[in-house]
Amino acid sequence: MAGSPAAGSGARTWIGWAYEVTPGMPVASANWLKLLPDQLTIDTDPKATVYELSNGTQFADDALVPEDGTNGGDVQFQLCGGLGQGLIFAGALLDTKTGSGSPYTHTGALSMAKPISIEVYRSGQSWQYTGMYATKIVIKSDGKKAAVVTITFAGLGPPTLIAPTTPTWTPAADQPYAWRDFQTATLLGGGSGDKTIDAFELDIDLPTSAFHGNNQSGFPSDQILENIKVSGTITKLFKTTAEWSAALAVATAPSSLVFGWSKGASNSTTITIPNAKYTMDKLKTPMKGPITEDIPFVGLAPDGANPLSYVVVNGVSSAYSTS
């Protein structure tokens, strides 16, 4: 079809983002990211209640009373060695970068979420959302599709229509991690290099409570950060009673879980949960097919130890997030 899509079309959508110095104060996008189709659900709800009043007639007086509004939603993208990693770090990680030349190593330690400005570009126009805090990061990987990241945000004020920071953008050539790239370095009860994993999910919960105050806007004036929680699920094959017994034996003893993806020495992502604990659940025993177990786990943090390490090796020469 000749010509360009209409300005109101959802075609040619991507997002940009940048760190904010002052929460809620907009900053022009410095980073860009392509999304999975139809997986952008940032919504604004100003909220209001309609009151119907009896006034001596058959008609009701309607009073529209504004209430506290909300601003937030999800973005979803494929996990790659470079593209998108910055947004994960912005959500929950502090970066310690090492290396004097490519490849560089980015070691992320869990931290409180940092406010960012998000720009949603849609075919010629942009909406800018400010004071956006990541409240949850989910990373899923299995044998049916590429690894996918979903980040949920909660923000402050309503979005603003702005001139696009950039009207054109060409993403770097970066391929998503496929299941064949998935690596199992350490598994509770399975030793090193376990090959019986069929699916993996990691959940990093970064909950916030919206504080509205008397800011005359109806939207939050702040997001109060709460306790971080790390959990997830692995799907594991069991072929013998001994394998099942070994998994049960470590279910109550915290130990290390190490997962990751690798496309070679210069392109990898490794997640380490040093104090993980299984909670055995959901044994699947079909008449046909393998007997597998969906095993939930939690990441513990005794004595304040970091419950998660997120290490990326790639060609990005600058640190993602240092404060």
N, C-alpha and C positions, 0 to 999 in steps of 0.2 A: 504494500500500500504506500503510495507516495505521500510526502508531506510529513509533518511532525504531529505527535499526539497533542490533544488539547491540554491547556494549562491545568485543567481540573482533573486530568486523567491520573490514575495510579501508576501508569507506565513510567519507566526511567526513575524509579525511586531508589534513593540511598540515604544514609544518614551521615552527618558530620557531628563532631563533638570536640569539646575543649574543657580543660580544668578551669574552675572558677576560683578567684581569689576570695571574693565575698559571696557566700551562698545567696543565690537568687539574682545576682548581678550578671547579665549576659556577657558572654565572651565569644568572639567570632571563631568558627570551627577551624581547627588546625589538623584534624585527623578525619579520615573518611572510611566508610565501611559499606560493602554491599550486603544485602539481606536476602534471606530465603523469600520466595514469592509469597505474598499475602501473610507474612509473619511479622507484621508491624502493627501493634495494637495500643499505641499510646493514645489515651483518651482523656478528655477534660469534661468533668461533670460539675457545673456551677451549683447545682442542687437548689431546689425551692419547693415549698409545700403550698398547695392550693387549699385554702380554707373556705368552706361553704357556710355562709351565715344566714340564719333565718331572719327575714326582714319584713314579715307581715304580708308577703305576696307569694305567688307560686314560683317566683324566680329567686334564685339564691345570689346573694352578693358574694363574689369571689375575691378573696384577698390572696395575692401571690407574695409569700414571705420567703425571702432568700435565707438559705442556711449555709453551713460550712461546706465548701466545695472540695473536690479532689482532683488530682492531676497525676497521671502515671500510666504504666502499662508495660508491655513486653516488646523486646526486640529479639530476633532469632537469626542466627547465622551459622555457617559451617566453620568448624575448628580447623584452622590452618597454622602452619609454622610461623607465619608473620602477620598476615591480615587478620585483624580482630583481636589479637593478643593484647593490644593496648587498652581496649575497652574492658577486658577481663581484669587487667591490673588496675584500671581506674576504679573498678567496682569494689575491690576488696584487698588489694595487695600493695606492699611496698617493695620496690625493686632494688636489688643490689646487683649492678652490672659488672662483670669481669671480662677480661680479654683485651689485648692490645690490637687485635685485628680480627676480621671475620673468620670463623663464626664467633659470636659473642654469647656469653651465658648470662641470662637474666634470672636471678633467684628471687622469687616472690614469697614474702612472709605475710600471713594474714594481718589485716589492719582494718580499722573502721572505714566505712565507705566515705568517699570524697565527693563533694558536689561538682557536677559538670553541667555545662550547657549542651543540649542536644538540638541539632538542626535537622529537620526532616525535609529533604528536597524532593519535590514531586513535579517533574516535567515543567520547569520554568519558574516555580515559586517555592518558597521555604517557610516553614513554621519553626519558630525557635521556642524550646522549652527550657526553663531555667531552674536551678536548684534541684537537679535530678540526682537522687541517691539510689544506688543499687540496693535492693532489699532481698534479692535472691539470685544466685547464679547456679544454673543446672547444666551439667555436661553429660551427654548421653552418647554411647557408642555401642553398636552391635553389628552382626554380620550382614544386615540387610541394607544399610545405608551408611553414609559418611557420618563422622562424629559431628554433633550439633550442640551449639551453646544457646541457651535461653537466659536472658538477663531481664529481671523485673525491676522497674524503677518507680519511685515515688517522688513527686516534685513539689515545688512551692507554687508560684503564681501561674495564671493561665498563659497559654502560648501567645506569641506575637507573630504576625505575618511580616517577614523581612525580605529584603532583596537577597538572593542567594549569595553566600560567601564565594562560591565558585559555580558558574553555570555548566562547566564541563569537568569531568573527572574520569580518568582511566585507571582502574585498579591494577595493582602490580600482579604479575603472573604468579599465582600462589594456589597450589592445589590442596583441597581439604584432605584431612587424614581419613583414609579408608580403614575398614576393619583389619585388612591385612597389615596395616601399620601398627596395630595395637600390640603393646608389649606388656607382659606380666613378669615383673622382676621379683616380687615377693608377694606371697599370698598366705594368709593365716591358715595353718594346717596343711598347706600344699607345698611348702618349701619354695625353692627358687625356680623361676621359669615355668610355672604352671601353665599347661596348654588346654585346660578343661573349662575355660571361661567362655561363655557364649554371649554375654551382654554385660554392660557396666553403666552405672549412673552415679554421679557425684552431685550432691546438693550442698551448697553453701548458703545458709540462711543468715541474712543481715537485717533483721527486722527493725523498723522504725515506728515511732508513734508521732502522728501529725500534731503539731501545736499551732493553733490558729491565733490566739491572742486577739487584741483589738487593733488589727492592722487595717481596718476599713476596706478589705478586699474580698473577704469571704473565702479566701484560700489560705493554706497554712503559711505562717511566717517562719516556721522552722520545722525540721524533722529531727526528733530526738532519737539517737542511735541506741539500740538495745544489745543484748548479749548475742554473740555469734555462735552458730551451731553448724557442725560439719557432720553429714551423714550420707548414706547412699545405699546402693544395692548392687550385688553381683549375681549373675546367673551361672551356676557351676554344675558340671556333669559329675554324677556319682555312678561308678560301675561295680564297686565292691563294698561289702560291709566295712572293710578296713578303712576305706576312704571316708565313709560316713562317720565312723567312730573317731577318726582323726580330726574331722571338722568339729564334731561335738566336743572333743577334748579341749579345743582352744577357744570355744565359744565364750567362756567366762574369763579368759585371761587376755588382757590387752596386749597387742603386739603390733608389728609394723605391716602396713599395706603399701605396696608400691605399684603404680600403674603408669602407663604412658603410651605415646605414639612416636614412631620414628620413621623418617624417610632418609636416614643416613646421618653421618657424623655432624652435619651442619644444619640439620632440621629435625628437632625433636622437642617433645613436651613431656615432662615427667611429674607425676603427682605422688607425693609421699605423705601418708598419714601415719605418724610414728606411734600413736597411741590409739589404735583402732580396736573395737570390740564387736564381735558378731552377735546378732540376735537371731537365732535360727528360726526360720519361718518358711511357709509356703512350699512344701515338698510336692513336686509334680510327678505323679506316677501314672502316665497314660498307658493304655493297652498297647499302643504302638508308639514307636519313637523312644528317645532317650529319657532316662529319669534324671531330672534336673531339680535344682533347688534355687529359688530366689532368696538370697541371703542378705538381709539388711545389716548394715554396720553403722556405728557411730564413731566419731573421732573425739577422744577424750583429751583433756588438757590439765593433767594433774600438776599442781604447784605452778600454774601459769605457763607451762610449756606450750610452745606453738603447736596446735593440733593439725597443721597442714603446711607442706612446702610445695611450691609450684615453680618448676624450673623449665625455662624455655631456652633452647639453643637455636640461634638464627643469625641473620646478617644485619640486624638492627643495631646501629652503633651507639645510640643514646638510650639512657635509662628510661623506662616507661613511667615510673612513679616513685618519687623519693621522699614525699612528705604527705 
